[in-house]
Amino acid sequence: MGRHLVLTVHGIGEQKPGETVDQVVGAATTWLDGKSQPPIEVEREMIELAERNFDDSHRNAKLFKVNLRKVSKPNDTRDQALFAEVFWADRSPAPKGAIKTAIDLIWVVLALGYLAMDNVEQTHARKGIKAGAENSRNTYAAKIVHLFTWVFFGAVATLNSYLLIGAGAVMIRSLKTELAQGWGVLFTLLLLIYLGGTLAGYLRFKTAPTYLRRVFWCGIGCVGLVLTAALISGPYGLELWALPCDEDGKGPGCGSALEQLVVFQLMILGGIWAFLILLTVILYLISLLKLEVSDGLDGHRRLYPSICAGMLVFWMFFISGLWLAFEKTLKTVPSLSNPTLEGLFAGNLRNSLDTLSIAFGAIALLVALGIGLFIGRKLGKTRLHEKHHFLSRAILNQLAQLVFFIAAISLAIVAVSELSLVIFGIDLHCTTTTNAEGVAQSGEGNKTCNAIGNGLSKLTVAQGWIGVIVLGATAFLYRFSNVVAAGLGVARDIVTYAIRDKCALRWSLKNRSSNYPDRHAIDERFYRTLYYALDIFPADHITVISHSQGTVIATQMLADERVQKRIKGRPVTLITMGAPVTHIYQRYFPEMFTVDPQKLGATWFNIFRQDDFVGTRIDGNLIPNDRNIDVPPGGHTGYFTDHKVWTKLTGEMIGFHLFNPKRH
């Protein structure tokens, strides 16, 4: 008599409840290579369980679906198998609709800051403080990354929000009425926007559910307060201050009161942007410090500078596309035609997009790299996992990180050049030819530029085409938002696992580990599914089958003391497929994701496709070499129904069986 519990844990993507467990049950009960399976009956059941205790800390219970499939022989219940699904895809659903997709895309770019914080905290440690103790991860590198994310969420994102909403308010001038053209209407609208933002920031700061969202709403409140003061005291209000204007009519203060208000915001935004670029360059230098992590894995560990550079590049690309689309709409829709806004775009907002050329160049390089990797991996897909890491690894490829490094240096050069030109009137990359009397000669032909200056000039000339391409990418996002949303669903799954509740930089490891609300909820789903399944089905053998991100969840939870107590010494077989356990999670987040096989209480087998771009071998001698089982190329998806995979699962090594699996 055999009672076999099979727990399935899906990976990233838009899985539906019951999809994973049905795939595993269907494949497990299908004839394999002509060998017939005994007749079976399948009972389908679904129950909703709470993913947290039902107490006064939360008003409403948060429920999740658990799909169960009980398999037995007809009229014979002596042998039974219960398949239970750990479902968690609903924790980070893909957005629906073009507007939500665009907003979600920007949010995901911002939320990359969580990954940067985790990476820097887990690859730097303070000397003289015991690992895992309070303040052990409160390093200068971690403080700078936190500062970077605070400024990004609290200033860059908020200023862009106010500029966009303010631009919408200016469109009231499109109404052909005397009231709409009056000074007081627009002033009142802007004042209400800034005061409303200040109040909303104050209220939402107290109720926002996660750390960086609170930073964003704090920024909305603080920036709204600053803009309110600037509006009332500036040229558009009491005229207590004004931007400088030269005698020859040149300078930021030579425009209208509204234009000066916009320029004021853009000057602040430009200064903040230069500050973020400086921080990124500093982070690249800090990342060269000695690494003190010894978990049996070799190679590059520190991702945080490239993540910060990537945030700069992607933000500039996507937000520029949003502004360009806004500008295009103004020009093409007659009822929205607005000379004031068009003048602001032409004179000021367009100038703020100068760094778009650098961002576009980085995106273009990434696309070229992606195409090259795709072709190279297709041509050399057989035994790809044994080849050079530049080709074998697609996720977190070091060549991609090199692109972000080049982008960060290029942005720094542009920022320094712009600052030197604005503050000192000196162009670091070009010199002007003078005559015998030392008077500068006019004409672009008399400028001598170095290689950097020539490169920047070519990018400037190409900005028109770059703008068209970026606008086209924005149109693609709108037209094919469902395709983009599916990809965002995958990105959200990864980012969601790193979202934290509080800053927690000074906390001990134990307290920091409990600071991830979505991760904690997903872990609870694993534990409560296992607990319920063993309540109704006293199994004598447990098999955990997991894929992709699910392998990280499975390895973390099998090491949990509560899970081990619930298992009570039953034999457990762990099967991971397409696992990023060691080469991504343990490598880049070693403090929280280093796996100790002894704590799993399971016999661990790892199956991976030779060309899988996410999952590969389990490194670091965590499992015997013969338990790293490769199968022919086939990508990252579809493991649960792959004939090659099931041949290995049911083979002599693993010995998976419906009712009486092999005991190791």
C-alpha positions in Angstrom: 0.0 0.0 0.0 1.4 3.4 -0.9 0.2 6.9 -0.1 2.1 9.5 -2.1 1.8 13.3 -1.7 3.0 15.3 -4.7 3.4 19.1 -4.1 3.8 21.2 -7.2 5.2 24.7 -7.2 5.0 26.7 -10.4 7.4 29.4 -11.7 7.1 32.9 -13.0 4.4 33.9 -15.5 0.7 34.1 -15.8 -0.3 30.7 -14.5 -4.0 30.0 -13.7 -5.1 28.1 -10.6 -5.1 24.4 -11.3 -3.0 24.7 -14.5 0.2 23.4 -13.0 -1.2 20.5 -11.0 -3.3 19.3 -14.0 -0.2 19.3 -16.2 1.7 17.2 -13.7 -1.2 14.8 -13.1 -1.8 14.5 -16.9 1.8 13.7 -17.7 2.2 11.3 -14.7 -0.8 9.2 -15.8 0.0 9.1 -19.5 1.6 6.1 -21.2 5.3 6.6 -21.5 7.1 5.0 -24.5 4.2 2.6 -25.0 4.2 1.3 -21.4 0.6 1.3 -20.2 -0.4 2.8 -17.0 -3.0 1.1 -14.8 -6.5 2.4 -15.0 -6.9 5.3 -12.5 -9.6 7.5 -11.1 -9.0 11.2 -10.5 -11.0 13.2 -7.9 -10.8 17.0 -8.4 -11.2 19.3 -5.5 -10.5 23.0 -4.8 -10.4 24.7 -1.5 -9.6 28.3 -0.4 -7.2 28.6 2.5 -6.1 31.7 4.4 -2.4 32.8 3.8 -2.2 34.4 7.2 -3.8 34.1 10.6 -7.2 35.5 11.0 -6.8 37.9 13.8 -7.4 41.6 14.6 -4.3 42.7 12.8 -6.2 42.5 9.5 -9.9 43.1 9.0 -10.4 40.7 6.1 -9.0 37.2 5.5 -6.7 36.9 2.5 -7.5 33.6 0.8 -5.8 31.7 -2.0 -6.9 28.7 -4.1 -5.5 25.2 -3.5 -6.3 22.7 -6.2 -6.1 19.1 -5.3 -6.2 15.9 -7.4 -6.5 12.5 -5.7 -5.5 9.6 -7.9 -6.3 6.0 -7.2 -7.1 2.7 -8.9 -10.8 2.0 -9.7 -12.5 0.5 -6.6 -9.2 0.2 -4.8 -8.1 2.9 -2.4 -5.1 1.0 -0.9 -2.8 2.9 -3.3 -3.4 6.6 -3.6 -1.6 9.7 -4.7 -2.6 13.3 -3.8 -1.4 16.1 -6.0 -1.6 19.6 -4.4 -0.7 22.9 -6.0 1.1 25.8 -4.4 -0.4 28.7 -6.4 1.1 32.2 -6.1 0.9 33.9 -9.5 -2.0 36.1 -8.3 0.4 37.9 -6.0 1.7 39.8 -9.0 -0.9 39.9 -11.8 -0.1 41.3 -15.2 -1.7 44.7 -16.0 -4.7 45.0 -18.3 -5.1 47.7 -20.8 -2.6 50.2 -22.4 -2.8 52.8 -19.7 -2.2 50.4 -16.8 0.5 48.7 -18.8 2.4 51.9 -19.3 2.1 52.8 -15.6 3.1 49.3 -14.6 6.1 49.5 -16.9 7.3 52.6 -15.2 6.6 51.1 -11.8 8.7 48.0 -12.6 11.6 50.2 -13.7 11.4 52.0 -10.3 11.0 48.8 -8.4 14.3 47.5 -9.7 15.6 49.5 -6.7 14.5 46.7 -4.4 16.9 44.3 -6.2 19.7 46.8 -6.0 19.2 47.2 -2.2 19.1 43.4 -1.7 22.2 42.9 -3.8 24.3 45.6 -2.1 23.2 44.5 1.4 24.1 40.9 0.8 27.5 41.4 -0.9 28.9 44.0 1.5 29.4 43.6 5.3 30.8 45.8 8.1 34.0 44.5 9.6 34.0 43.7 13.3 30.3 42.9 13.4 29.1 39.3 13.5 27.3 38.2 10.3 23.6 38.5 10.7 23.8 40.8 13.7 22.3 44.3 13.8 24.1 46.9 11.6 26.2 44.1 9.9 24.9 45.2 6.5 24.7 49.0 7.2 27.6 49.8 4.9 28.5 53.0 3.0 27.6 51.1 -0.3 24.2 50.1 1.0 23.5 53.7 2.2 24.4 55.1 -1.2 22.1 52.6 -2.9 19.3 53.5 -0.5 19.9 57.2 -1.2 19.8 56.5 -4.9 16.4 54.8 -4.6 15.0 57.5 -2.3 16.0 60.2 -4.7 14.6 58.3 -7.7 11.3 57.5 -6.1 10.9 60.7 -4.0 12.2 63.3 -6.5 12.6 62.2 -10.1 9.3 60.2 -10.3 7.4 62.9 -8.4 8.7 65.9 -10.4 7.8 64.1 -13.6 4.4 63.4 -12.2 3.8 67.1 -11.4 5.2 68.2 -14.8 2.8 65.8 -16.6 -0.2 66.8 -14.5 0.8 70.5 -14.9 1.0 70.1 -18.6 -2.5 68.7 -18.6 -3.7 71.8 -16.6 -2.1 74.2 -19.1 -4.3 72.6 -21.8 -7.2 74.6 -20.4 -5.8 77.4 -22.5 -7.1 75.4 -25.5 -10.6 76.4 -24.6 -11.5 79.4 -26.7 -13.1 81.4 -23.8 -12.1 84.6 -22.1 -12.2 82.8 -18.7 -9.9 80.0 -19.8 -7.3 82.5 -21.1 -7.2 84.5 -17.9 -4.3 84.5 -15.5 -6.2 83.4 -12.4 -7.7 80.2 -13.8 -4.4 78.5 -14.6 -2.8 79.9 -11.4 -5.7 78.4 -9.4 -5.5 75.1 -11.2 -1.8 74.8 -10.5 -2.2 75.8 -6.9 -4.9 73.2 -6.4 -2.7 70.5 -8.1 0.3 71.3 -5.9 -1.8 71.6 -2.7 -3.7 68.5 -3.5 -0.5 66.6 -4.1 0.9 67.8 -0.8 -2.2 66.6 1.0 -2.4 63.3 -0.9 1.3 62.7 -0.2 0.8 63.2 3.5 -2.2 60.9 3.7 -0.9 58.2 1.4 2.5 58.2 3.2 0.8 56.8 6.3 -1.2 54.1 4.5 1.1 53.0 1.6 1.8 49.3 2.0 5.4 49.1 1.0 8.7 50.9 1.6 9.4 52.6 -1.7 5.8 53.5 -2.2 5.9 55.4 1.0 9.1 57.1 -0.2 7.2 58.1 -3.4 4.2 59.5 -1.5 6.6 61.3 0.9 8.2 62.8 -2.2 4.8 63.8 -3.6 4.0 65.7 -0.4 7.4 67.4 -0.1 7.8 68.3 -3.7 4.2 69.5 -3.8 5.0 71.8 -0.9 8.1 73.2 -2.6 6.2 73.8 -5.8 3.3 75.5 -3.9 5.8 77.9 -2.4 7.5 78.5 -5.7 4.2 79.2 -7.5 3.0 81.7 -4.8 6.3 83.5 -4.4 7.6 83.3 -8.0 7.0 85.2 -11.2 3.6 83.6 -11.6 2.6 84.9 -8.1 4.0 87.5 -5.8 7.1 88.0 -8.0 9.5 87.7 -5.0 12.0 85.8 -7.2 12.8 85.4 -10.9 15.3 83.5 -12.9 18.2 85.5 -14.4 17.8 87.2 -17.8 20.7 88.7 -19.7 20.7 92.2 -21.3 20.6 90.6 -24.7 17.4 88.8 -23.9 19.0 85.4 -23.3 18.6 83.3 -20.1 16.1 81.2 -18.3 14.3 84.2 -16.9 13.6 85.9 -20.2 10.4 83.8 -20.8 6.9 84.2 -19.5 6.0 83.6 -15.9 4.7 80.1 -16.7 7.8 79.3 -18.7 10.0 80.4 -15.7 8.0 78.1 -13.4 8.6 75.1 -15.8 12.3 76.0 -16.2 12.6 76.1 -12.4 11.3 72.6 -12.2 13.5 71.4 -15.0 16.6 72.9 -13.4 15.8 71.0 -10.2 15.2 67.8 -12.2 18.4 68.3 -14.1 20.4 68.8 -10.9 18.9 65.7 -9.3 19.5 63.7 -12.5 23.2 64.7 -12.5 23.4 63.7 -8.8 22.0 60.2 -9.5 24.5 59.8 -12.3 27.3 60.7 -9.9 26.0 58.2 -7.3 26.0 55.5 -10.0 29.6 56.1 -10.9 30.6 56.1 -7.2 28.8 52.7 -6.9 30.7 51.2 -9.7 34.0 52.2 -7.9 32.7 50.8 -4.6 31.8 47.5 -6.2 35.5 46.9 -6.9 36.1 46.4 -3.1 37.1 43.0 -1.9 34.3 40.5 -1.8 34.1 38.3 1.3 31.5 35.7 0.4 32.5 32.0 0.7 29.7 29.7 -0.4 31.5 27.6 -3.0 30.5 29.8 -5.9 32.9 31.7 -8.0 32.5 34.7 -10.3 30.9 38.1 -10.4 28.5 39.0 -7.5 27.7 42.7 -7.4 24.8 43.8 -9.6 23.7 47.0 -7.9 25.7 49.5 -10.0 24.3 48.0 -13.2 20.8 47.9 -11.8 21.1 51.7 -10.9 22.5 52.4 -14.3 19.7 50.4 -15.9 17.1 52.3 -13.9 18.5 55.6 -15.4 18.5 54.2 -18.9 15.1 52.6 -18.9 13.5 55.5 -17.1 14.9 58.1 -19.6 13.8 55.9 -22.5 10.2 55.2 -21.3 9.5 58.7 -19.8 10.9 60.4 -22.9 8.5 58.2 -25.0 5.6 59.4 -22.8 6.5 63.1 -23.2 7.1 62.7 -26.9 3.7 61.0 -27.3 2.1 63.9 -25.3 3.8 66.4 -27.6 2.7 64.5 -30.7 -0.9 64.4 -29.5 -0.9 68.2 -29.0 0.3 68.7 -32.6 -2.1 66.2 -34.3 -5.4 66.8 -32.4 -6.8 70.2 -33.5 -9.0 70.5 -30.4 -5.9 70.1 -28.1 -3.7 72.5 -30.0 -2.1 74.8 -27.5 0.6 77.4 -28.5 1.7 77.8 -24.8 2.4 74.1 -24.4 4.0 73.7 -27.8 6.3 76.6 -27.0 7.2 75.0 -23.6 8.0 71.7 -25.4 10.1 73.4 -28.1 12.0 75.7 -25.8 12.4 73.7 -22.5 11.0 70.2 -22.2 12.7 69.2 -25.5 16.1 70.3 -24.1 15.5 68.1 -21.0 15.5 65.1 -23.4 19.2 65.5 -24.4 20.3 62.4 -22.5 17.7 60.4 -24.4 20.4 59.8 -27.0 22.6 58.0 -24.5 19.6 56.0 -23.2 18.6 55.1 -26.8 22.2 54.0 -27.6 22.2 51.8 -24.5 18.8 50.2 -25.5 20.1 49.7 -29.0 23.2 48.0 -27.8 21.1 45.8 -25.5 18.8 44.8 -28.4 21.9 44.0 -30.6 23.3 42.0 -27.7 20.0 40.2 -27.3 19.9 39.3 -31.0 23.5 38.1 -30.9 22.9 36.0 -27.8 19.7 34.5 -29.4 21.6 33.6 -32.6 24.6 32.3 -30.8 22.5 30.2 -28.4 20.4 28.8 -31.2 23.5 27.7 -33.1 25.3 26.3 -30.1 22.3 25.1 -28.0 23.6 21.5 -27.6 25.6 21.3 -24.3 25.2 25.0 -24.0 25.5 24.9 -20.2 29.1 23.8 -20.6 30.2 26.7 -22.8 31.6 30.2 -21.9 29.4 32.1 -19.5 29.0 35.0 -22.0 27.0 32.6 -24.2 25.6 30.1 -21.7 24.1 32.7 -19.4 21.3 34.9 -20.9 19.8 36.2 -17.6 22.2 38.7 -15.9 24.7 38.3 -18.7 27.9 40.2 -17.9 28.0 41.7 -21.4 24.6 43.4 -20.7 26.1 44.7 -17.4 29.0 46.1 -19.5 26.5 48.0 -21.6 25.0 49.6 -18.5 28.5 50.5 -17.3 29.2 52.3 -20.6 25.9 54.0 -20.4 26.6 55.3 -16.9 30.0 56.7 -18.0 28.5 58.3 -21.0 25.7 59.9 -19.0 28.4 61.2 -16.5 30.4 62.7 -19.4 27.3 64.4 -20.7 26.3 65.7 -17.2 29.8 67.1 -16.6 29.8 68.7 -20.0 26.4 70.3 -19.5 27.3 71.6 -16.0 30.6 73.1 -17.2 28.8 74.8 -20.0 26.0 76.2 -17.8 28.1 77.2 -14.8 31.4 78.3 -16.4 30.5 78.7 -20.1 33.2 76.2 -21.0 32.6 73.3 -23.5 35.0 70.6 -22.4 34.7 68.7 -25.6 35.1 71.6 -28.1 37.4 74.6 -28.5 36.7 77.7 -30.7 39.3 78.9 -33.1 40.4 82.5 -32.5 42.0 85.1 -34.8 45.4 86.9 -34.4 43.8 89.4 -32.0 42.4 86.6 -29.8 38.8 87.2 -30.8 36.7 84.1 -31.3 35.7 83.4 -34.9 32.1 82.6 -35.6 30.8 79.5 -37.3 30.5 75.9 -36.4 33.3 75.1 -38.8 35.7 76.9 -36.5 35.0 74.5 -33.6 37.6 71.8 -32.9 36.1 68.9 -31.0 37.7 65.8 -29.5 36.4 62.3 -30.0 33.8 62.7 -27.2 32.6 66.0 -28.5 32.3 64.6 -32.1 30.3 61.6 -30.7 28.0 63.9 -28.7 27.5 66.1 -31.8 26.5 63.1 -33.9 24.0 62.0 -31.3 22.5 65.5 -31.2 22.1 65.5 -35.0 20.4 62.0 -34.7 18.0 63.1 -32.0 15.2 63.6 -34.5 15.4 60.0 -35.7 15.9 58.8 -32.2 12.7 60.6 -31.1 10.8 59.0 -34.0 12.0 55.5 -32.9 11.2 56.1 -29.3 7.7 57.4 -30.3 7.3 54.2 -32.4 8.2 52.1 -29.3 5.6 54.0 -27.3 3.0 53.3 -30.1 4.0 49.6 -30.0 3.4 49.6 -26.3 -0.1 51.0 -26.8 -1.0 48.8 -29.7 0.3 45.6 -28.3 -0.2 46.2 -24.6 -1.3 42.6 -24.1 2.1 41.3 -25.3 4.0 43.8 -23.1 1.8 43.0 -20.2 2.6 39.3 -20.4 6.3 40.2 -20.2 5.6 42.6 -17.3 3.9 39.7 -15.5 7.2 37.9 -15.5 9.2 40.9 -14.4 6.6 41.7 -11.7 7.0 38.1 -10.3 10.7 38.7 -9.8 10.4 42.2 -8.4 7.5 41.2 -6.1 9.7 38.7 -4.3 12.0 41.5 -3.3 9.5 44.1 -2.2 10.2 45.1 1.4 7.9 46.7 4.0 10.5 48.9 5.7 14.0 50.2 5.1 15.4 47.7 7.7 19.0 48.5 6.9 20.1 48.3 10.5 18.1 45.2 11.4 19.5 41.8 12.1 19.2 39.0 9.5 16.3 37.3 11.3 14.3 40.6 11.3 15.3 41.5 7.8 14.2 38.1 6.5 10.6 38.8 7.8 10.5 42.2 6.1 9.3 41.0 2.7 5.4 40.9 2.7 4.9 39.2 -0.6 7.7 36.7 -0.1 6.3 35.9 3.3 2.8 35.4 1.9 4.1 33.0 -0.8 6.1 31.1 1.8 2.9 30.8 3.9 1.0 29.4 1.0 3.6 26.6 0.7 3.4 25.8 4.4 -0.4 25.9 4.6 -0.9 23.9 1.5 1.5 21.2 2.9 -0.2 21.4 6.3 -3.7 20.9 4.9 -2.7 18.2 2.5 -1.1 16.1 5.3 -4.1 16.7 7.4 -6.5 15.1 4.9 -3.9 12.7 3.4 -1.5 11.0 5.8 1.2 10.3 3.2 4.1 8.0 3.7 6.2 9.6 0.9 6.4 13.3 -0.3 7.6 14.5 -3.6 8.0 18.2 -4.3 8.1 19.1 -8.0 9.1 22.7 -8.7 10.0 24.9 -11.7 11.9 28.2 -12.1 11.1 30.7 -9.3 9.2 27.8 -7.7 12.5 26.0 -7.1 13.6 29.0 -4.9 10.4 28.8 -2.9 10.7 25.0 -2.5 14.3 25.0 -1.3 13.7 27.9 1.1 10.6 26.3 2.6 11.9 22.8 2.9 14.6 24.3 5.2 12.0 26.0 7.3 11.7 24.5 10.8 7.9 24.5 10.7 7.9 22.5 7.5 10.4 20.0 8.8 8.3 19.6 11.9 5.2 19.0 9.8 6.9 16.4 7.6 7.9 14.4 10.7 10.7 12.4 9.2 8.8 11.2 6.1 11.0 10.5 3.1 11.0 13.5 0.8 12.2 13.8 -2.8 12.8 17.3 -4.2 12.8 17.7 -7.9 13.8 21.1 -9.3 13.5 22.1 -12.9 15.0 25.1 -14.7 16.3 26.2 -11.3 18.0 29.7 -10.8 18.7 28.6 -7.2 22.5 28.9 -7.2 23.7 30.9 -10.2 21.2 33.7 -9.6 19.8 33.8 -6.1 22.6 32.3 -4.2 25.2 34.1 -6.2 23.7 37.6 -6.1 21.8 37.4 -2.8 24.0 35.0 -0.8 23.0 36.0 2.8 19.4 35.0 2.4 19.5 32.4 -0.4 22.5 30.2 0.3 21.1 26.7 0.5 22.2 24.1 3.1 21.2 20.7 1.6 21.4 19.2 5.1 18.5 21.3 6.3 16.2 20.2 3.4 15.7 16.7 4.7 15.2 15.6 1.1 16.9 13.8 -1.7 17.5 16.5 -4.2 17.5 16.0 -8.0 17.9 18.8 -10.5 16.7 18.6 -14.1 17.6 21.3 -16.6 17.6 21.8 -20.4 21.0 22.4 -21.9 19.9 25.7 -23.4 17.7 26.9 -20.5 18.3 30.7 -20.2 17.0 30.9 -16.6 17.8 27.6 -14.9 20.9 25.4 -15.1 23.1 23.2 -12.9 23.0 23.4 -9.1 26.5 24.6 -8.3 28.6 24.8 -5.2 28.6 21.0 -4.5 25.2 21.2 -3.0 24.1 17.9 -4.7 26.2 15.0 -6.2 27.1 15.6 -9.8 25.0 12.7 -11.1 21.9 14.4 -9.6 22.3 17.3 -12.0 20.5 15.8 -14.9 20.5 17.6 -18.2 18.0 17.0 -21.0 18.2 18.1 -24.7 17.6 21.8 -25.6 14.1 23.1 -25.3 14.1 26.5 -23.6 12.7 27.4 -20.2 9.0 26.6 -20.3 7.0 23.4 -20.6 9.0 21.2 -18.3 6.0 19.6 -16.6 4.8 18.0 -19.9 8.2 17.3 -21.5 8.7 13.7 -22.6 12.5 14.0 -22.0 11.9 15.2 -18.5 9.5 12.4 -17.6 11.9 9.9 -19.0 14.4 11.0 -16.4 11.7 11.3 -13.7 10.5 7.8 -14.1 14.0 6.4 -14.8 16.2 4.4 -12.4 17.9 7.4 -10.9 14.9 9.3 -9.6 12.3 6.5 -9.7 9.1 8.6 -9.7 6.0 6.5 -9.4 2.3 7.4 -8.8 1.9 5.3 -5.7 5.2 3.8 -4.7 8.1 6.1 -5.6 11.7 5.0 -5.1 13.0 5.6 -1.6 16.5 7.0 -1.6 
